[in-house]
């Protein structure tokens, strides 16, 4: 009889623990969704305003061929590891 009660207690504890973990996952999922939604609203708001005049460069500007950033484009490549 004692073993049966002990098994039931363990089972109930595992069920409670699983419920807590599920609630924690749902909370994290909800926070992530809220962050994505807020980021989407921010991006939509910035997209409606358009680019600012200060970020544009004139065609005669030396930075005009770099996309207005002043930095030359660099192709990205994987770096191989070197032996120490």
Residue, then its C-alpha position, 0 to 999 in steps of 0.5 A: x500500500x505504501x509503495x502505491x501511495x508513493x508512486x501516486x505522489x511521484x506521478x502527481x509531482x511529475x504532472x505538476x512539474x510538466x504543467x509548470x514547464x508548459x506554462x513557462x514555455x507559453x510565457x516565453x512564446x508570448x513574450x517573443x510574439x509581443x517583441x516581434x509584433x512591437x518590432x514590426x510596428x516600429x519597422x512599419x512606422x519607420x518605413x512610412x516616414x521614409x529615409x531621412x535627408x541627412x543619410x542621402x549623399x549627392x552623386x558627386x560625393x565620394x561615398x556615392x559608390x558605396x551606398x552612402x555609408x562611406x565604407x567600401x563593400x567587402x565580400x564575406x568569406x569563411x575563414x579557415x582555422x589555422x594550426x596553433 
